[in-house]
């Protein structure tokens, strides 16, 4: 039983006619293929990263002109370029094995479901705390699923106990992929960085593991921010155990590769202050909407502290348009909370319009803070007030999209957006506070009346939150009382 991840068909895909196929990687360039079709969204996102990484490894565009010349798919060329790396992509057997330690590892094997980020950890199972996601969901994995789970685990690896490292981008990183909306090959090609074909030796499982137990770090190639290993990193030291049923276990040893100063081309980054180390962004739990765009799809107000993914920054000069797939695990240290998967527009705005966009988002943030403060008399819990603020952003999503269209048409929608924010804030406040108000205690009624008044003042530009809203939207603050006309 064997699987070669270059030569053999193993990737399930959806086709434009609704059918399903199993393809080898080079067949991603064949017509009519829409997307990977694994049973989990994290595997599908990781599979896209894998395919992008394979093209970057074997046949990347040298520059924008080369990228443009080779936009048309060429399956035969891709098959030939990838074939040179086939001997490095065996999943099982003798010799170097895909994303596994060069030498066999001794020790007790864990069940193969350890390769899934949302599986119960050893301590969770030992304490019988695996209530929502049970242990031993996957007693055995067929080889294609094992290969995809292994890649996903190495690419997104969370904290895993003493000595078990996170991925190059930390646990569950945020991923942003350009999608021109024309099928699998255009999506892959849109995200491949510029470069030149790599050597087999650039793959980390082709050499002894540079163990990190003595503080050793692995830096990006000299003069670069990343290399092919960005797509094929090995933060975990693993060996698969298999029998006739498939992969039945995984042996893990601590102190895998510690990647320092790498910047993955498919993720956005931030830093605490200029001159400090860049850190990968991670998704927060919950819905991804316009309030999350800054630093991910659009630049932050302090643009020297955030950086969009290289894939997004290069897409504008290449073609622009289409949409952006935003994905990643929201983690609480070792615990997965939520998997984000959202499709957002590509923001190809002129600088002035982008400044306005940033202002619209910051204005909504300030308005959400004002609403959260106003509902305190009727919602005592902090989580409940935060949920109300989340509902505020969800309810204003459609109007925000309309104002984005106005920005594209070079119209400033700031005043209309202020009116939209005010309307929604009062709608939510009144829905919470007005029903049954005559049954409340007198002092609570007074607090509700005062809260509503201050909410109105904020949307009129008064007070700290009013100033924050108006400043963000570029609107003139009201004159202070008593000021000469």
ZIVEN-V202355 format. One line per field, one symbol per residue. phi: phi as a letter, one per 30 degrees, with the letter a starting at -180 (. if undefined). Layout:
phi=???
This chain:
phi=.aacdcdcdacdbccddjdbbcbdeddedddiccadbddbdddddddddddddddddcadddadddeddcdddbedddddddedcedcbddbjcidbehbedcecckdddeddddcecddddddddchcdddbddhdbdacddedddddddddddcedebjeiddddecidhddcbbdbdibjddeddddcdddlbecceddddddbddddcdcidcccdeeibcabedecbdbdccbbdcbbddkdcabcbbdiddcdcidbddcbdbbbdaejcddbddbdcdjdcbddcddiccbdddcddcbbdeedddddeddbiiibbdcalddcchdcdcacdbbcbddcccdedddedeeddddddeddddddedddedcbddddddddddddddddcddddddddddddcicdcedddeddddedddddddddcdeiddcddeddeddddddddddddddcjciddddddddddicddddddjddd
